Amino acid sequence: MNLAETVIDPASVDAAITTRMSARAFLPTPVPRETIEHILDVARRAPSGTNTQPWKVYVLQNAVRDELVNKVVAAHDAIYANPALAAEYREEYDYYPEKWISPYIDRRRENGWGLYGLLGIQKGEKDKMHAQHQRNFRLFDAPVGLMFTLDRAMGRGSLVDYGMFLQNIMVAARGQGLHTCPQAAWNGFAKIILPLIGAGPDEMLVCGMALGYADPDAPVNGFHTPREPVSAFTQWLG
């Protein structure tokens, strides 16, 4: 590795990051295995504490992808019909806080109602909300689903490492003309997912991700969330 080497086209690096978005509608166009392998090959350069590289990836396509979708969609429908069943499906780690506070709850609400507003879903339209939420479990029609696991022996720091690995995947996907949608929604259905993908008893589901070619004509892909300005989260010292 040449430490003096510079990035020939830094604008492309910036563009890969800034054009990343959570696509919620994909084309059925297949993604070649070589392309997925290339993305993962680039992403594996993510840093991790003492180079532990705690990630494990399961790539789901074709019949296995469809089996996973069908099983989780059925479970999601069953919970909607009988909310008491939700107790059977628990996340192994808390992705969201038990109690929301500002400004985070405000951003969350802005995100939710901005998306629902674009889709024409009004407050109280539970059936439509359920159907939209279930789009997660259909991978938004993406032909590729990625499931990520972590050995339960690892500490919380490995989740930080994992975040950098996931971001690398999403940015590398942009370099291949692809889009993604990282999804914590799958986490509650780990007891269905882990046996289906062949994960070992010591593995914990971290999240899922949809991967494919974004549908340019889908209105939902026009939904781009805002970001706070640098001045809002940065303090300059010295």
C-alpha positions as a LaTeX table, in Angstrom:
\begin{tabular}{lrrr}
\hline
Residue & $x$ (\AA) & $y$ (\AA) & $z$ (\AA) \\
\hline
Met1 & 0.00 & 0.00 & 0.00 \\
Asn2 & 1.39 & 3.36 & $-1.06$ \\
Leu3 & 0.62 & 5.84 & 1.71 \\
Ala4 & 1.46 & 8.76 & $-0.58$ \\
Glu5 & $-1.08$ & 7.65 & $-3.16$ \\
Thr6 & $-4.01$ & 10.05 & $-3.62$ \\
Val7 & $-7.54$ & 9.34 & $-4.77$ \\
Ile8 & $-7.62$ & 10.19 & $-8.47$ \\
Asp9 & $-11.26$ & 11.30 & $-8.45$ \\
Pro10 & $-12.28$ & 12.46 & $-4.96$ \\
Ala11 & $-15.55$ & 13.82 & $-6.34$ \\
Ser12 & $-16.63$ & 10.27 & $-7.13$ \\
Val13 & $-15.95$ & 9.22 & $-3.55$ \\
Asp14 & $-18.05$ & 12.10 & $-2.28$ \\
Ala15 & $-20.79$ & 11.29 & $-4.79$ \\
Ala16 & $-20.92$ & 7.64 & $-3.72$ \\
Ile17 & $-21.52$ & 8.78 & $-0.14$ \\
Thr18 & $-23.91$ & 11.63 & $-0.80$ \\
Thr19 & $-26.05$ & 9.72 & $-3.33$ \\
Arg20 & $-26.51$ & 6.79 & $-0.97$ \\
Met21 & $-30.11$ & 6.63 & 0.16 \\
Ser22 & $-32.49$ & 4.02 & 1.50 \\
Ala23 & $-34.19$ & 2.79 & $-1.65$ \\
Arg24 & $-37.67$ & 1.40 & $-1.00$ \\
Ala25 & $-38.50$ & 0.10 & $-4.45$ \\
Phe26 & $-36.23$ & $-2.04$ & $-6.60$ \\
Leu27 & $-36.26$ & $-3.43$ & $-10.11$ \\
Pro28 & $-36.26$ & $-7.23$ & $-10.54$ \\
Thr29 & $-32.98$ & $-7.02$ & $-12.48$ \\
Pro30 & $-30.62$ & $-9.72$ & $-11.16$ \\
Val31 & $-27.32$ & $-8.71$ & $-9.58$ \\
Pro32 & $-24.40$ & $-10.89$ & $-10.75$ \\
Arg33 & $-22.59$ & $-12.85$ & $-8.05$ \\
Glu34 & $-19.29$ & $-11.33$ & $-9.18$ \\
Thr35 & $-20.66$ & $-7.85$ & $-8.47$ \\
Ile36 & $-21.79$ & $-8.82$ & $-4.96$ \\
Glu37 & $-18.42$ & $-10.45$ & $-4.29$ \\
His38 & $-16.64$ & $-7.30$ & $-5.47$ \\
Ile39 & $-18.72$ & $-5.13$ & $-3.13$ \\
Leu40 & $-17.97$ & $-7.40$ & $-0.17$ \\
Asp41 & $-14.29$ & $-7.53$ & $-1.13$ \\
Val42 & $-14.10$ & $-3.74$ & $-1.00$ \\
Ala43 & $-16.18$ & $-3.53$ & 2.19 \\
Arg44 & $-13.94$ & $-5.93$ & 4.12 \\
Arg45 & $-11.36$ & $-3.17$ & 4.38 \\
Ala46 & $-13.53$ & $-1.58$ & 7.07 \\
Pro47 & $-11.65$ & $-0.95$ & 10.30 \\
Ser48 & $-12.38$ & $-2.99$ & 13.41 \\
Gly49 & $-10.98$ & $-2.99$ & 16.93 \\
Thr50 & $-7.69$ & $-4.96$ & 16.94 \\
Asn51 & $-8.69$ & $-6.22$ & 13.47 \\
Thr52 & $-11.31$ & $-8.60$ & 14.87 \\
Gln53 & $-13.42$ & $-8.32$ & 11.68 \\
Pro54 & $-16.57$ & $-9.48$ & 13.52 \\
Trp55 & $-18.91$ & $-9.57$ & 10.52 \\
Lys56 & $-20.52$ & $-12.58$ & 8.91 \\
Val57 & $-22.66$ & $-12.17$ & 5.80 \\
Tyr58 & $-25.40$ & $-14.35$ & 4.31 \\
Val59 & $-26.40$ & $-13.56$ & 0.72 \\
Leu60 & $-29.94$ & $-14.61$ & $-0.17$ \\
Gln61 & $-31.17$ & $-14.86$ & $-3.75$ \\
Asn62 & $-33.77$ & $-16.74$ & $-5.75$ \\
Ala63 & $-35.69$ & $-19.53$ & $-3.93$ \\
Val64 & $-33.99$ & $-19.04$ & $-0.55$ \\
Arg65 & $-34.69$ & $-15.32$ & $-0.67$ \\
Asp66 & $-38.34$ & $-16.00$ & $-1.48$ \\
Glu67 & $-38.67$ & $-18.57$ & 1.30 \\
Leu68 & $-37.37$ & $-16.09$ & 3.85 \\
Val69 & $-39.71$ & $-13.37$ & 2.57 \\
Asn70 & $-42.75$ & $-15.64$ & 2.67 \\
Lys71 & $-42.09$ & $-16.91$ & 6.19 \\
Val72 & $-41.45$ & $-13.50$ & 7.73 \\
Val73 & $-44.37$ & $-11.87$ & 5.88 \\
Ala74 & $-46.65$ & $-14.58$ & 7.26 \\
Ala75 & $-45.37$ & $-13.98$ & 10.79 \\
His76 & $-45.79$ & $-10.23$ & 10.39 \\
Asp77 & $-49.39$ & $-10.70$ & 9.22 \\
Ala78 & $-50.08$ & $-13.04$ & 12.15 \\
Ile79 & $-48.88$ & $-10.40$ & 14.63 \\
Tyr80 & $-51.08$ & $-7.78$ & 12.97 \\
Ala81 & $-54.08$ & $-10.09$ & 13.37 \\
Asn82 & $-53.15$ & $-11.01$ & 16.94 \\
Pro83 & $-50.83$ & $-8.44$ & 18.62 \\
Ala84 & $-50.25$ & $-10.82$ & 21.55 \\
Leu85 & $-47.98$ & $-12.84$ & 19.27 \\
Ala86 & $-45.48$ & $-9.98$ & 19.24 \\
Ala87 & $-44.12$ & $-11.30$ & 22.55 \\
Glu88 & $-42.73$ & $-14.28$ & 20.63 \\
Tyr89 & $-40.57$ & $-12.05$ & 18.45 \\
Arg90 & $-37.98$ & $-10.01$ & 20.33 \\
Glu91 & $-34.86$ & $-8.24$ & 19.17 \\
Glu92 & $-31.71$ & $-9.52$ & 20.79 \\
Tyr93 & $-30.31$ & $-6.05$ & 21.28 \\
Asp94 & $-32.00$ & $-2.65$ & 21.63 \\
Tyr95 & $-31.65$ & $-0.81$ & 18.36 \\
Tyr96 & $-33.90$ & 2.04 & 19.49 \\
Pro97 & $-34.17$ & 3.61 & 22.97 \\
Glu98 & $-36.84$ & 2.52 & 25.44 \\
Lys99 & $-37.80$ & 6.16 & 25.95 \\
Trp100 & $-37.57$ & 8.70 & 23.16 \\
Ile101 & $-36.43$ & 12.27 & 23.79 \\
Ser102 & $-35.96$ & 15.34 & 21.62 \\
Pro103 & $-34.45$ & 15.98 & 19.16 \\
Tyr104 & $-34.40$ & 12.29 & 18.15 \\
Ile105 & $-38.14$ & 11.66 & 18.46 \\
Asp106 & $-38.78$ & 14.80 & 16.40 \\
Arg107 & $-36.55$ & 13.57 & 13.59 \\
Arg108 & $-38.16$ & 10.13 & 13.76 \\
Arg109 & $-41.64$ & 11.59 & 13.44 \\
Glu110 & $-40.57$ & 13.85 & 10.59 \\
Asn111 & $-39.15$ & 10.82 & 8.81 \\
Gly112 & $-42.23$ & 8.67 & 9.33 \\
Trp113 & $-44.83$ & 11.22 & 8.34 \\
Gly114 & $-42.73$ & 12.47 & 5.46 \\
Leu115 & $-42.62$ & 8.96 & 4.03 \\
Tyr116 & $-46.29$ & 8.22 & 4.69 \\
Gly117 & $-47.29$ & 11.60 & 3.30 \\
Leu118 & $-45.47$ & 10.90 & 0.06 \\
Leu119 & $-47.28$ & 7.56 & $-0.17$ \\
Gly120 & $-50.66$ & 9.09 & 0.62 \\
Ile121 & $-51.04$ & 7.25 & 3.94 \\
Gln122 & $-52.94$ & 9.27 & 6.51 \\
Lys123 & $-52.68$ & 9.04 & 10.29 \\
Gly124 & $-54.84$ & 6.21 & 11.58 \\
Glu125 & $-54.84$ & 4.21 & 8.33 \\
Lys126 & $-53.47$ & 1.13 & 10.06 \\
Asp127 & $-53.96$ & $-1.31$ & 7.20 \\
Lys128 & $-51.98$ & 0.88 & 4.83 \\
Met129 & $-49.27$ & 1.43 & 7.45 \\
His130 & $-49.02$ & $-2.31$ & 8.01 \\
Ala131 & $-48.73$ & $-2.95$ & 4.28 \\
Gln132 & $-46.00$ & $-0.34$ & 3.92 \\
His133 & $-44.09$ & $-1.67$ & 6.92 \\
Gln134 & $-44.33$ & $-5.13$ & 5.41 \\
Arg135 & $-42.52$ & $-3.89$ & 2.34 \\
Asn136 & $-39.40$ & $-4.25$ & 4.51 \\
Phe137 & $-39.98$ & $-7.98$ & 4.70 \\
Arg138 & $-40.42$ & $-8.20$ & 0.95 \\
Leu139 & $-37.00$ & $-6.56$ & 0.64 \\
Phe140 & $-38.79$ & $-3.80$ & $-1.27$ \\
Asp141 & $-38.70$ & $-6.30$ & $-4.19$ \\
Ala142 & $-34.90$ & $-6.26$ & $-4.32$ \\
Pro143 & $-33.49$ & $-9.48$ & $-5.82$ \\
Val144 & $-30.78$ & $-9.72$ & $-3.16$ \\
Gly145 & $-31.16$ & $-9.84$ & 0.59 \\
Leu146 & $-28.17$ & $-9.65$ & 2.92 \\
Met147 & $-28.32$ & $-10.85$ & 6.51 \\
Phe148 & $-25.57$ & $-9.90$ & 8.94 \\
Thr149 & $-24.71$ & $-11.75$ & 12.13 \\
Leu150 & $-22.33$ & $-11.27$ & 15.02 \\
Asp151 & $-20.88$ & $-13.79$ & 17.46 \\
Arg152 & $-22.61$ & $-13.26$ & 20.80 \\
Ala153 & $-19.22$ & $-13.49$ & 22.51 \\
Met154 & $-18.27$ & $-10.09$ & 21.07 \\
Gly155 & $-18.77$ & $-6.79$ & 22.91 \\
Arg156 & $-20.70$ & $-3.65$ & 22.05 \\
Gly157 & $-17.69$ & $-2.22$ & 20.26 \\
Ser158 & $-18.16$ & $-4.80$ & 17.54 \\
Leu159 & $-21.45$ & $-3.11$ & 16.65 \\
Val160 & $-19.45$ & 0.07 & 15.99 \\
Asp161 & $-17.13$ & $-1.96$ & 13.75 \\
Tyr162 & $-20.17$ & $-3.44$ & 12.05 \\
Gly163 & $-21.56$ & $-0.02$ & 11.25 \\
Met164 & $-18.41$ & 0.88 & 9.35 \\
Phe165 & $-18.55$ & $-2.41$ & 7.44 \\
Leu166 & $-22.20$ & $-1.84$ & 6.51 \\
Gln167 & $-21.47$ & 1.68 & 5.33 \\
Asn168 & $-18.65$ & 0.35 & 3.17 \\
Ile169 & $-21.08$ & $-2.07$ & 1.53 \\
Met170 & $-23.58$ & 0.68 & 0.81 \\
Val171 & $-20.98$ & 3.05 & $-0.62$ \\
Ala172 & $-19.30$ & 0.30 & $-2.67$ \\
Ala173 & $-22.74$ & $-0.63$ & $-4.03$ \\
Arg174 & $-23.14$ & 2.92 & $-5.32$ \\
Gly175 & $-19.87$ & 2.48 & $-7.18$ \\
Gln176 & $-21.53$ & $-0.39$ & $-9.05$ \\
Gly177 & $-24.67$ & 1.60 & $-9.87$ \\
Leu178 & $-26.65$ & $-0.21$ & $-7.17$ \\
His179 & $-28.68$ & 0.96 & $-4.20$ \\
Thr180 & $-29.38$ & $-0.50$ & $-0.80$ \\
Cys181 & $-31.68$ & $-0.23$ & 2.18 \\
Pro182 & $-30.26$ & $-1.19$ & 5.59 \\
Gln183 & $-33.02$ & $-2.76$ & 7.67 \\
Ala184 & $-33.21$ & $-3.27$ & 11.41 \\
Ala185 & $-36.85$ & $-4.30$ & 10.90 \\
Trp186 & $-35.75$ & $-7.93$ & 10.44 \\
Asn187 & $-34.20$ & $-8.17$ & 13.91 \\
Gly188 & $-37.37$ & $-9.19$ & 15.71 \\
Phe189 & $-37.75$ & $-12.21$ & 13.43 \\
Ala190 & $-34.34$ & $-13.69$ & 14.16 \\
Lys191 & $-35.82$ & $-16.99$ & 15.35 \\
Ile192 & $-37.19$ & $-17.51$ & 11.83 \\
Ile193 & $-34.21$ & $-16.08$ & 9.96 \\
Leu194 & $-31.22$ & $-17.64$ & 11.73 \\
Pro195 & $-32.22$ & $-21.31$ & 11.26 \\
Leu196 & $-33.24$ & $-20.66$ & 7.65 \\
Ile197 & $-29.87$ & $-19.15$ & 6.70 \\
Gly198 & $-27.94$ & $-21.81$ & 8.59 \\
Ala199 & $-26.53$ & $-19.51$ & 11.26 \\
Gly200 & $-24.92$ & $-21.18$ & 14.26 \\
Pro201 & $-26.29$ & $-21.06$ & 17.82 \\
Asp202 & $-23.73$ & $-18.44$ & 18.84 \\
Glu203 & $-24.73$ & $-15.96$ & 16.13 \\
Met204 & $-26.89$ & $-12.89$ & 16.72 \\
Leu205 & $-28.74$ & $-11.10$ & 13.94 \\
Val206 & $-27.42$ & $-7.55$ & 13.54 \\
Cys207 & $-29.64$ & $-6.40$ & 10.66 \\
Gly208 & $-30.64$ & $-7.11$ & 7.09 \\
Met209 & $-30.13$ & $-5.17$ & 3.87 \\
Ala210 & $-31.85$ & $-5.01$ & 0.50 \\
Leu211 & $-29.53$ & $-4.74$ & $-2.50$ \\
Gly212 & $-30.34$ & $-4.16$ & $-6.15$ \\
Tyr213 & $-31.10$ & $-1.61$ & $-8.82$ \\
Ala214 & $-33.42$ & 1.12 & $-7.53$ \\
Asp215 & $-36.62$ & 1.69 & $-9.49$ \\
Pro216 & $-36.22$ & 5.24 & $-10.89$ \\
Asp217 & $-39.95$ & 5.57 & $-11.54$ \\
Ala218 & $-41.13$ & 4.68 & $-8.03$ \\
Pro219 & $-42.32$ & 7.82 & $-6.19$ \\
Val220 & $-41.10$ & 6.40 & $-2.87$ \\
Asn221 & $-37.52$ & 6.63 & $-4.11$ \\
Gly222 & $-37.98$ & 10.38 & $-4.29$ \\
Phe223 & $-38.05$ & 10.43 & $-0.49$ \\
His224 & $-34.70$ & 11.74 & 0.73 \\
Thr225 & $-34.30$ & 12.46 & 4.42 \\
Pro226 & $-32.72$ & 15.74 & 5.54 \\
Arg227 & $-29.48$ & 16.00 & 7.51 \\
Glu228 & $-28.46$ & 18.46 & 10.18 \\
Pro229 & $-25.79$ & 21.00 & 9.12 \\
Val230 & $-22.23$ & 20.49 & 10.32 \\
Ser231 & $-22.63$ & 23.48 & 12.68 \\
Ala232 & $-25.43$ & 21.68 & 14.54 \\
Phe233 & $-23.32$ & 18.75 & 15.71 \\
Thr234 & $-19.74$ & 20.09 & 15.71 \\
Gln235 & $-17.75$ & 22.03 & 18.28 \\
Trp236 & $-14.41$ & 23.46 & 17.29 \\
Leu237 & $-11.79$ & 23.48 & 20.03 \\
Gly238 & $-8.44$ & 25.19 & 19.99 \\
\hline
\end{tabular}
